[in-house]
Amino acid sequence: MSKEQGTFHWGHEALHLEIVLDDDGSPRLTQLGLPGEAQTITGASLPLVEVTATGHGRGWSGGRLIHTDLGGRLRHRSHRATRDGGWHTLTVQLHDPDSGLAAEVTYRSPDGIPVLRGEVTLRNEGRATLRLESVSSLTVGCLTPPDPAGIDAADLLWAENDWLAECRWQRQPMRRTTPSLSGRVSYGHGKSGFALNGQGTWSSCGHLPMGGLTDRRTGRTWVWQVEHNGGGWRWECGEQDKATYAALFGPTDTHHGWRHPLEPGAAFRTVPAALSFSADGGPDAAFAALTRYRRAQRRPHADHQRLPVIFNDYMNCLMGDPTTEKLLPHIDAAADAGAEYFVIDAGWYDGDNGGWWTTVGAWEPAASRFPGEKGIHEVLDRIRERGMVPGLWLEPEVIGVRSPMATSLPDEAFFRRDGVRVTETGRHHLDLRHPAARAHLDQVVDRLVGEWGVGYLKLDHNIDPGSGTSGHPGETPGAGLLGHNRAHLDWLDGVLDRYPHLVLENCSSGGMRWDHALLSRMQLQSTSDQQNLHLYAPIAASAPTAVTPEQGAVWAYPQPEDSPDEVAFTMASALLGRMHLSGRIPELAPEVRALVHEAVAAYKTIRADLPHAVPSWPLGLPAWDDPWIALALRTPATTYLTAWRRPGTDATATLRVPHLRDTAARVDLLYPSVSRAVSAWMPGTAELSLTLPTAPSAVLLRITPSDAGAS
């Protein structure tokens, strides 16, 4: 770190940060980008952290609204740069002598990766309680130069995310959301822009907790994520003093009913947020940087490198109705196909013929589903005998109103508001801050994993109990929810500490809790409950924007009524992620079953590369109705490319692979071997012409630089 008078610099070879101290000691982040860039925003007026508290909001002066929140009153006290292994850390200490508020702003960045992670810890060094209403995790006011032309050229990115329709990225000119304002009166406090908020307890219901900004002229791009596993998050992107800013928050009072009384001597820590950067590579390069960051930041686990093939009996298969009789043929078919894990999904605890929704919580196997002396252990043993690891579905945070656990656990162990236990569609929600709630779940996991030998747990979450819990005296529901969210992460860490080889899948009605906070602990993410193979293609192709490829679980669910092209289509969707095999494989004709076996074999030949590959999209980020869709994963030596053709379009598409410009390359068809695909590589333009004669159809290709030229 270097320091000049009133200015200090920090970073590494891939990221440079400059902070300027005003005459009064107010710090301003004036540059963020590559080392050596000359893009200092001298007029940037956003503080490093935005803080509002009751009685300390914004106020009017001279006919305009001025920025007088607590963050704007914080002054520089000290700063320190450190290095911890592969991470660079800058800690900036701030203080407001009038209110007694102190802030520790922590920036972290992994070496060689252009991503900045921000987190803020507030402390009350005064004598009076400060009632916090919002605190930013990361605020950057220099995303574009202080020139209206920079905003005119900027496109805003965000991802709509709904049940069965996850990860739908949108791109619009920023001027559509942040119109240019002019006139004699200054409105607001100089900021205008676009904002998205999380809702309820599902962190990605409606939208992913992500966004981005890209310059359509230069390709300069920013992509950000709020790393929070609850519904309480917010991001803003707009104009401030003729430049573009982004401000990332956890829960706030205005949007989530969150308030926090910061007592004298107490501290509060924000949820983390991260911002990735690409100087000229467009969204693809920014998402690639975010992929590398996610790998560096998450909890290490052997599963991230091994990528075993998983069979799950739910999707387009048993659909929550497992029995010994139904499972045994699927176990054999999965083993024959090459699966290495076999997961029994919902229903294994259901002795009530489909009435289990309001009775869950004890997580005991249903004798009616698993008759005989061994019960469910007959099935678990058969899975192991066929060389696979057994797994089970679990919905840990809910207790049905008719479950015995609803009365055996104390009221304090559940979400409550105004002293009343919250009930949502026949279920209560556990508050994992309470020791009885955590002890109950630990006992369940210790039985299933420690005693039964289960090696995989699919952790689902299918209710949204609203704003949260006010279980503690004087607590707002938003604050209670944040406390539970953090206890949830702590519980997951405890489970993996006890069982380091256990594999955990994150699911919430498909992708309704798709966030990096959970994925920094759990090994896989359920990407969707979408049952239509045609509609799954854009979800599978977009998934690497929000999860590393090796963590993105994609269903491959062949049906006996499917054509061979449709079977190849569904199998191809999973080849550049984590294969979640399902469907009615025992009923497939031999020639179609061979397509399934071939896909699993092809996946096993490439999976060692996937944990080191970064994504790109040769046709751009997929739109929901795009007739052609493509996803590429590239390593320094190899590029894998899956292309889908859906009905209603031309048989030929041109795919762009710019990182191979002016490179002679060989194109190999990896799957399916029976495909009549025709490809032609054009090194001068880095374009691949691909013809798929039938629709629907899909292929997996491998592109390798070659002195022999194109093929």
N, C-alpha and C positions, 0 to 999 in steps of 0.2 A: 504494500500500500504506500502510495506517495502522498505528500501533503504540501500544498502551497498556502499562502496567506488566504484564509477564508475559504479554502477549497481542499477537499481530499478525494483521492481516487482509490478504487479497489477493484479487484477482479482477477482474471486469469486470461489465458490465450484466446478463449472463446467468448469472453464477456467482460465488459468494462463498465464501471459505474462511477459517476461523478456527483458529489454532493457539495453544494455551495452554501456557505453560511452568510446570511444577511448581516448588516451592521448591528442589528439587535440580537444576533445569535440564532435566528430562525433558520433551520436547515431546509434546503430545497434540493430534491433529486433532479439534476439538470441534464444528465446524460445517461443513457443506458443503451448499449449496443456493442459493436466490435471495438477492440482496442484500435486507436488511431483514427477513429471516425470524428469528423468535425460537425457534430450536430448538437451542440450545447443549446439548451433552451433557456436563455438568460432570463426570460420573463416568467418562467414557470412559477406559479404562486401556490401550488398545492403543498401542504405540509407533508411530512413523511408519514404521518398517521392522522386520520380524522377521528375525533372523539366528540360525541355529544353526551351531555348529562343534563338531568333536570335542573333548570335554573342556569345552565351554561350553554344555551343554544346560540343561534345566530341573531343578529339585531340590525336595525336600520340606522343609518347615519348619512346625513346629507342627501336624503332622497333616494338612497339605494341600499339594498341588502348587502351587508358586509360579512366577511367570514370571521366570526368571533367565537367559533366553537373552541373547545379546550385544546384540540390538536393544533390549531393555529397559534395558540399561546405558548406552546412548548418550545423551550430553548435548548440549544446544544449544551450538554454537560461534559461529555467525553465520548470517545469511540475507540474501538479495539478490533484489530484483524487477527484471526487465528487460522490454523490449518489442522484438520483432524482427518488423517488418512487421505482419502480422495475428495474431501470436502473443504471448501473455503468458506469462512464465516466472517461477517462484519457485524459487530454489535455497536449500536449507536444509543447512547444514554441521553435522554431528554428530561426536562424538568420545567414545571410552571410554579414559581415561588408563591403566586397568589393563592392558587387552589391547593397546592401541595401535591399535585398529580405528577408522578414520574412515569416515564415510558421507556422501555427497553425494546428498541426495534432491531430485530435480528434478520439479517439477510444471509442466505446460504446458497451455494452453487457448487455442483459437482465439477471436478476438474475437467476441462476440455469440453463441457456441454453448455450451450448458451441458454441456460434456464436459471431464473432467479426465484428462490423460495422466500416468502416473507411471513413473519409471525411477530406479534407484538405482545409484550407483557406490561400491564399497567400496575402501578403500586400507589397506594395512598399514603403520602408522607405528611399529610396535613392533620388537622384536628377534627374535621367534620366529614361525615359520610358523603361520598360522591355517588349519585345514583345514575349509573351508566345507562345510556339508551342506544348507543351504537359505537362500535370501534372497528376501524378498517384493519384488515390483515396485511394488505399490500396496496399501496397507492403510488401510481406512476403517472406523472403529468407531462411526459416528453415522448409520446409515441409517434408524433409527427412534428416536423419543423413548425415554427411559429409563422406559418404562411397559409392563408386560406386555401391555396391550391393543393396543399397536402391533404386537407380534409376532403376537398372536392374529389380527389383521386382515390380516397379510401373506401373500401368495402367492409362492412361489418359481418361477422360470422357468428352464428349461434345454432344450437342443435335442439330441435323439437324431439320430444321423447315420450311416447305414449305406449300403453300396453298393446302389444302385437304390432307396434309401428315405431320401434326404437331407433334412435341415432340418426335422425333425419336432419342433415345440415342444411342451413339456409344461408344465402349470401345476397346482400343488398347494399347498394351505395349508401354510405353513411349519411349523405345529405337527405335521404328519405326519412331517416330517424332523427337527424340533428340538422334541421334547416338553418340556413344562414340568417342571422338576425341583424337588423340595423335600425338606427333611430337615435334620437337624443336621449331616451331613457334607457338605463341599464336595468334589465330585469333579472330577478333571482340574485345569486351572488357570483355571477359571471360564468356559471356552469349550465350547460344544456346537453341533453343526450338521451341515450337509450339504456334501459335497465331491465334485468330479469331477476326474479326471486324464486327460491324454492318454496314448496308448500307442504304443509302437513309433516308427516314423519317419513315420507318417501323422498329421498334426496334428489331423485331424477324424475319425479312425476311431472310431466308437462315439458320439462326442459332438462338437459344435462347441465350440471353445475360447471359449465365451460363456456367460452366465447373466444372471439378472435377479431383481429383487424388486419387487413392486407391492402397494400398499395398496388393497384392494378397496373401501374406503369412500371414500377421497379421490382415488384415481388417482395418488397420488405414486409414482413409479416410477424405478428404477435399472436400467440394462442395462450389462453390462461385457463386455470382450473381452481375452484374452491374445494379444498380437501376436507369436506365435512360429510359425515354419514347421517345427518338428519335433514329435515326439511328446511332448516333455518339458514339460508344463504342468500346473498345478493351480489350482483355485479352491475357496475355502471360503466358505460363508455360514451364519452361525449367530448364537447369542446370546452376548453378553459383557456382564456387569453390567447385565442387563435391557434392553439395547439390541441392535440387530442390527448385525453387522459383516460386511464382505467383505474377504478377503485373496486376492490374485492373485499367482501364482508362475510362474516358469519351471520348469526341472527341479529335482528334489530328490533327496536320497540315498534316503530311505525309499521313494519311489514310482518313481524312474527310474534308480537306481544312479548318481546324479550326485554327485561330490565335486570340490572345487577347492582345491588347496593355494595359499593366498595368501601368497606369500613376502614378507619385509620389503621395502618399497619398491614392491611390485607392486599392481595394481588389477584389479578385476573389475566388469563392468557387467552388470546384469540385462537380461532381455528386457523390452520395454515392455508396459504394460497401460493400458487406458482405461476410464473409467466415465462413462456419460451419465446425464442427470437430467431428469425432468419433474416439475413441482410438482403438476399436477393433470390431466395429459392422458393418463395411463395408458401402457401399453406402446407404443401407436402414436406418441405424442409423443417418447418416449425413443428409439425406433428412428429417428425422423425426425432427432433431434439427432445420433445416431451416424452417420447417412447424411451429414449436412453435415460432420461431423468427418472422416470417411473421405475426402471430396473435398478437404478442406483439407490433409490430412496426406500424401496419396499423391504420387508423382512425376508432374509434369505430362506430358501426352501429347496430341497432336492427336486421337487416336482417341476420347478421352473426350467430345469435342464432335461429331465427325462421325458416329459410330455407323453405319458402312457395314454393309450386309447381307452375311452370310457364307454361302456354300454349303460344306458339308463332306460328303465322299462316304461317311462311315462309317455313321451310325446309320440302320438300316432301309433301307440303300442297298447299297453294295458291301461293307461289313462287313469291311474289311481285305484285300480282294482286288482292288486296282486294276490295270488294264492300259490300254494305249493304246486298245484297241478298246472297252472298257467306259466309259472316261472321256469320250471325245469327245462322245457324245450327251448326257451329263449336263452337260458344259461348255456346250453350246449351250442346253440347257433351263434351266440356271441363269441364263445371260445373258439369255435371253428373259423370265425371271421378274423380272429386275431385280437380281440379285445383283451385288455389287461386289468381293467376294473369293471365290476358289475354292480350297479347301484339300484337298489329297490327304492322306488320313489314313493309318493304319498299313498296312504291307505293301509300300510302294513300293521298298524295299531287299531284298525277299525273293525270292531266286532258288532257294529250296529247297522250294517248293510247300507252304508252311504250316509249315515247320520253323524259322522265323526266331527263335523265342523265345530259343533258346540261342546264336544267332549274331550278334545285334545289337551294334553298337558302332562299326563303320567308317562306316556311313551313306552307302554308295554305292548308286546305283540298280541295280536288277536288270535285266540285258539281256533276260532272258526275258519280263519284263513290258512292256518298252518296246523292241520290236524296231525295226530300221531304223537308218539312218545317224545320225539325230539323237537316238535313244533318248528319255529322259524329256523332253528339251528340245522335242520335238515337242508334247508335252502342255503344257508351260509356255508355249511360244509361242502355242499355241491359246488358252490362258486370257487372255493379254495381247491377242491379236487381237480377242477378244470383249469387250474393255474392262474386264477384271477383273484384280485383283492375285493372283498365284499364292502359295499357301501350302503348307507341308509339315508332317507330323507328325514329332515327334522325342521320343525318350526319353533325355535326355542323361546322366542319372546312372547308367545301367546299362551293363554290358558282359557279353554272353553268354559262358558258359564255353567255347564253341566259336568265339568270335570271335578273329580274329588279334590284336585289341587286348588280349586277355586275357594274351597272352605278351609283346607288345611294350612294354606299360607295366610299370613296376616294381611289386613287391608293395606298396611304401609308398604307391602311388597309389590303393589300394583300402581299403575297410573291413576291419579285421582285429581279431580278439580272441584274446588269448593267443598272438600271433604267427602265427595261422592266418588266411588270407584267408576272409572270410565268403562263403558261397554260399547263395543263396536261390532256390529253384525254377529252378535252372539258370543263375543270373546272379550276377555280382559287382556291388558297389556302389562307385562312385568316391568318393574322399575329396577334395573340392574344395579342401582346404587344401594339397594337394600340387601343385607347379608343373607336373608332367607331366600330371596329370589336367586341370588348367585349360587348359594349352596344347593338349591334344587337342581339348577342346570348342571352344576359340576357333578352331582350325583348321577344324573342321566348320562352325561358324557363318559364318566368313569365306568358305568355299567356297559354301555354300548361299545366303547373302545377298549377300556381296560379289561373287562371280563369277557365280552363276546368276540373281541378281536376285529371289530369293524375298522377299516382303514381309510374310510372316506365318509364325510358327512356333507350332504347338500342342505345348507341352511337357508330356509325360505322365510318369507315374511309377507303375508297376504292381507293385512288390514292397515288402515290409516286412521289412527285414533285422534287425528286432528292436531290441535295446537301444542299438545304436550301434557305435562303434569305439574300441578302446584302442590305436590305432596309435602313439601317442607314449609314451615311457617313463613309467611310473607313472600313466598316465591311466585314469580309469574310462570305460566305454563311454558313459555319459550325458554326460560332459564332452567326449568326442570327437565325439559327435553334435551337441552345441551348437556346437562349433567348425566342423564341416562345415556346419551350417545357416547360420551367419553367413557362411562363405565362399561358400555358394550365393547368398545375397542380394548379396554383393559381385560375384560373377560376373555376375548379371543386370544389375546397374548398369553393369558394364563393357560388356556387349553393347549396352545401350541408349545408352551414351555414344558407342559407335562407329557405331551405326545408329539414330539418334533417331526415324526414322519407321517402324521395324520394329514390328509388332504381335505381342505375346506373349500366348498363352493358357495359363492355369494349369489343368492337368488331372491327376488322379491316380485312375485307375479311376472317373472321374466326379468326385465331390466329396470325395475322401478327404484332400485337402490344401487345405481351404477355410479360409483364415486371412488376416487383414489384413496380416501380414508379407509374404507373397507378393503380395497384391493391392495393396500400396503400391508395388510395382514393375511387375507385369504388368497388362496392359490388360483381360483378360477372365478369367472363371472358368467352367469347365465345371461345370454344376450337377448333372448326373447322366448315367449310362448307361442310364437307364430306357427301355425300348423300348415300353412300354404307354402309349398316349396318355391313357387314363383315370387311370392312376397318376401320370403326370407333372404333372397339374394342381396337386395340393397342393405339389409341389416348386417349380414355377414361381411359385406364389403366395407361398410362404414365402421365396423366395430373397432379396428385398430386406431381410430381417432381417440377413443376413450379408454382403451385397455391395451396392454401389450399383447401381441399376437399369441404368445404362449399361454395367456390367461383367458382368452376369449372363447368360451364354450359355445360351439355352433352345432345345432342338431343336424344329423344326417339320418333321415327316417324313410327308407324305401318301403313302398306298399306293393302288394301283389297285383293291384290293378294299374300300377304305373307302367308306362312304356319304358323300354331300355334308356331312351334319351332322358326321361324324367328321373330315373334312378341315378344316372350319371350326373344329372343336374344337382340333385340333393346331396350326393356324395361330394361333389366338387366344392360345394359351399363351405365344407368343413376343413378343406385341405390346407388352408393357410391360417388356421386357428387351432383350437383344441377340439378334436373330433369327439362329439357326443353321439355315438351310434345308437339308434333306436329303430322303431318301425317293426313291421311283422316279418322279420327275416325267415322264420321257419316256414312261412307260406310262399316264399318266392320260388319261382321256377329256377332250375339249375343254372341256365345261362344268365339270368338276371342276378342270381346270388353270386355268380362269378364276378360281376361288376362291383359288388360290395367288397368281396375279398380283395379284388385288385386295388380298390381305392385305399383300403387299410394298408395294404403292402406298399403302395406308393407313398402314403403318409409317413410310414416308418423309414423310408429312404431319405426323406427331406427334413424330418423333424429336428435333427441335430442342428440344422441351420437356423430354425425359426427363433430360438431365444437370442440370437445375435443379429437378426434382420430388422430393418426399419421399413415402414410402409410408405407407399405412394399410390396415386390413383391416376392411371394412364388416360382415363376419360373424365377426370375431375371427380370431386366428391359426388357420390351417387344421389340422384333424386329418386323419389319414391316410384315414379312411373317411367324412369329411363328404360328404353328397350334394350340397350347394351350397357353392361356394367363391368368394371374391371378393377382388380386390386393386385398390386405388386408388392412383394417383399424382397428387399435386396440386402445382400451381404457384399463385402468387398470383391468377392469372386463370382457370385452367382445372383441372378434375378429370377425369382419365381413369379409367375403371373397367372391368375385365374381370371377367365373371361366368361361371362354369362350372356347368352342371347335369349331374350324373351320374345314371345310371339308378337307379330305386328310390326316388323322392321326389316330393313335390308339384311342380306346375308353377310355383308362385308362391313367391317369397321376398321378405322385407323387409330391405333393406340400409340400414345406418346410415352417414350422412356428416355427423358432428356439426359439422365446421368450416363447414358451410353452413346452420346453424340460422337460421331466420327470414329466409332469403334466397330470393327468387323465382329460379327457375333454369330454364333450357332444357336438355332432355335430347336429344341427337342420337345416332343409331345410326351408328357409323363402320364396323363390320364384324360379320358379313357383310351386304351390302345385301339379300340374299334372306331374311334372318331374319324370322320372324313374331313377334319379341319385342314385348311391350307393357309400357310403363313409365309410372308415375305418380309425380310428385314431390310430397312433402308438406313444405312449408317449415317449418311450425310445429314438427314433430318431427325435421326433417332426415332423413327416411326416403324411400327409393326402393322402391316396389313394382314388382317385375320378374317378368314371366311369360315363361317359355320353354316353348312348347307341347310340344317333343320332347326326348327324352333319348337319347344325350348331345347337348348343344348348348352353345355359348358365344358371347358377344357382347363387343364393345368399344364402350363408350359414352363420350360426352363430356358433362360437366355444366358449364354456363356460367351464371354469374349473369346474370339478365335482368330488365329492367323489365317485360317482356311477361308474366311469370308462368311457371308450369309448363306443360310440354307433354307 
